[in-house]
C-alpha cells in the first residue's frame, strides 16, 4: 500500500482529517486508481487558470516503474505553481514534443508566456521549433537555457520526490500516471492555485473537490 501512503502524504489525508474523516490505506489506494485521473480532469480548469504570464520552467525527473526508470516531465511557473506534467518511458525529442504539446493544448494562446526556460538538453529546443512551425506555439516565445533559473523546478521536483519516495516504485505506467495525477492535483491545490474559488474558506479545497464531483 505504499502508493496509498504517498497519496495520503500528497494532501488527501489532511483534507479528509479536516472534516473528521479517517480512512485506511487500502481504501485510499482504490480511490487513487479509480478517481485520481477523473479528479485531475475535472479540477484542471480551476488549478490551471493562470491570471498572469509568469515564465515557465521545464525539466524532467526520474520515477521507477516496474523496476525500470521512467521520465516524469514537469513544468512550473516562476512562482512555483504547477503548469503540467507528463510521464514517458523515454527521454528524447518525441517525449519533449508530446509534453509541450500537452501543455499548449490545455491553455489559450494569451496564456502562453514570453519565456520558456529549460536545461541545455537539445530535445526541448527541437520540440519547440517543431511546435512553432506547426503554428501551435507563438513564434515570439523565447526559449532560454539558463541553469540557475531552473532552481524553482528542481526544488519542486524535490518536494514531489519526497512524497512519492514512500513508494517502492510503480507496477505499471498506468498506475504511475494515475497516482501522479492525484498527487500533482493535490499539491496544486495546496499551493493555492485554485484559492480564488474558495477564498477565506478553511475547508475550501475539500468543498471544491466535492463540488466538481457533484456536477
C-alpha positions in Angstrom: 0.0 0.0 0.0 3.0 2.3 -0.5 1.1 4.2 -3.2 -1.7 4.9 -0.9 0.8 6.3 1.7 2.3 8.6 -1.0 -1.1 9.9 -2.0 -2.1 10.4 1.7 1.1 12.5 2.1 0.1 14.4 -1.0 -2.8 16.0 0.8 -5.8 13.7 0.9 -5.2 12.6 4.5 -5.1 16.2 5.7 -8.1 17.3 3.7 -10.2 14.4 5.0 -9.0 14.9 8.6 -10.2 18.5 8.4 -13.7 17.1 8.0 -13.2 14.3 10.7 -13.0 11.5 8.1 -10.5 8.7 8.7 -9.8 6.1 6.0 -7.3 3.2 5.7 -4.6 3.0 3.1 -6.2 0.2 1.0 -9.3 2.4 0.6 -7.2 5.4 -0.5 -5.3 3.2 -2.9 -8.6 2.1 -4.6 -9.7 5.7 -4.7 -6.4 6.8 -6.3 -6.7 4.3 -9.2 -10.4 5.0 -9.8 -10.8 8.7 -9.1 -7.4 10.5 -9.4 -7.5 10.7 -13.2 -11.1 12.0 -13.2 -10.3 14.4 -10.4 -7.3 15.8 -12.4 -9.6 16.2 -15.4 -12.5 17.9 -13.5 -10.2 20.2 -11.5 -7.9 21.2 -14.3 -9.8 24.4 -15.2 -9.6 25.6 -11.6 -5.9 25.0 -10.9 -4.7 25.7 -14.4 -6.3 29.1 -14.8 -3.4 31.5 -14.9 -4.0 35.2 -14.4 -0.5 36.3 -15.4 2.2 35.4 -17.8 5.0 34.2 -15.5 7.8 32.3 -17.4 7.5 28.5 -17.5 10.3 26.3 -16.2 10.6 22.8 -17.6 12.6 19.8 -16.5 12.3 16.0 -16.1 12.9 13.8 -13.1 13.0 10.0 -12.7 10.5 7.6 -11.3 10.8 3.8 -11.1 8.1 1.8 -13.0 8.2 -2.0 -12.9 11.8 -1.9 -11.9 12.9 0.5 -14.6 13.4 4.2 -14.7 10.8 6.3 -16.4 10.8 10.1 -17.0 8.4 12.5 -15.4 8.3 15.7 -17.4 7.1 18.6 -15.3 6.7 22.4 -15.7 6.1 25.1 -13.1 6.0 28.9 -13.5 8.4 31.3 -11.9 6.2 31.4 -8.7 6.4 27.6 -8.3 2.8 27.0 -9.4 2.3 23.7 -11.3 1.7 24.1 -15.0 1.6 20.5 -16.2 3.2 17.1 -16.2 3.7 14.0 -18.4 5.3 10.6 -17.9 7.2 8.8 -20.6 9.3 5.7 -20.9 11.8 7.6 -23.0 13.8 10.9 -22.6 14.0 12.3 -26.1 12.7 14.9 -28.5 9.5 13.0 -29.1 8.7 12.9 -25.4 9.5 16.6 -25.1 7.3 17.4 -28.0 4.4 15.4 -26.5 4.8 17.1 -23.2 5.0 20.6 -24.7 2.1 19.8 -27.0 0.0 18.7 -24.0 0.6 22.0 -22.2 -0.2 24.0 -25.3 -3.4 22.1 -25.9 -4.6 23.0 -22.4 -4.0 26.8 -22.5 -5.2 29.7 -24.5 -2.7 31.5 -26.8 -2.9 34.5 -24.5 -1.9 32.3 -21.5 1.4 31.3 -23.1 4.3 33.3 -21.5 7.0 35.2 -23.4 9.8 32.9 -22.0 10.2 29.2 -21.5 13.3 28.0 -19.6 14.7 24.5 -19.8 18.1 22.8 -19.2 20.5 22.5 -22.1 19.2 19.2 -23.4 18.6 19.7 -27.2 15.2 17.9 -27.1 13.3 20.9 -25.8 14.7 23.2 -28.5 13.8 20.8 -31.3 10.3 20.3 -29.8 9.6 24.0 -29.5 10.9 24.6 -33.1 8.6 22.0 -34.5 5.6 23.3 -32.5 6.3 26.8 -33.8 6.4 25.5 -37.4 3.1 23.8 -36.8 1.6 27.1 -35.5 0.8 25.6 -32.1 3.4 27.8 -30.3 3.7 31.5 -30.9 6.8 32.3 -32.9 7.8 35.1 -30.4 8.1 32.7 -27.5 11.8 32.8 -26.4 13.5 29.5 -25.4 16.0 30.1 -22.6 18.5 27.6 -21.3 19.8 29.2 -18.1 20.6 26.6 -15.5 20.1 28.7 -12.3 16.7 29.9 -13.5 15.5 26.3 -13.2 16.2 26.2 -9.5 12.4 26.7 -9.0 11.5 23.4 -10.9 14.4 21.5 -9.3 13.2 22.5 -5.9 9.6 21.4 -6.7 10.9 18.1 -8.0 12.5 17.5 -4.6 9.2 18.1 -2.8 7.4 15.8 -5.1 10.0 13.1 -4.9 9.8 13.2 -1.1 6.1 12.3 -1.4 6.5 9.5 -3.9 9.6 8.3 -2.1 7.3 6.4 0.2 6.7 4.0 -2.6 8.9 1.2 -3.7 8.1 2.1 -7.3 5.1 1.7 -9.5 3.9 -1.5 -11.1 2.9 0.0 -14.4 2.9 3.2 -16.4 -0.9 3.3 -15.9 -0.6 3.0 -12.1 2.2 5.6 -12.0 0.3 8.2 -14.1 -2.9 7.7 -12.1 -1.1 8.2 -8.8 1.0 11.1 -10.0 -2.1 12.9 -11.4 -3.7 12.7 -8.0 -0.5 13.9 -6.2 0.1 16.8 -8.6 -3.5 18.0 -8.3 -3.5 17.9 -4.5 -0.1 19.7 -4.5 -1.5 22.4 -6.9 -4.5 22.9 -4.5 -2.1 23.1 -1.6 -0.1 25.7 -3.4 -3.3 27.8 -3.5 -3.7 27.6 -7.3 -7.5 27.4 -7.0 -7.9 29.6 -4.0 -9.8 32.3 -5.9 -12.7 29.9 -6.0 -12.9 29.4 -2.2 -11.1 32.5 -0.8 -11.3 32.6 3.0 -12.9 29.2 3.4 -10.7 26.9 5.6 -12.4 23.9 4.0 -12.3 25.3 0.6 -10.1 22.7 -1.0 -12.3 19.8 0.1 -15.5 21.7 -0.9 -14.1 22.4 -4.3 -13.3 18.7 -4.9 -16.8 17.7 -3.6 -18.4 20.3 -5.9 -16.8 19.2 -9.1 -17.9 15.6 -8.5 -21.4 16.7 -7.9 -21.7 18.4 -11.3 
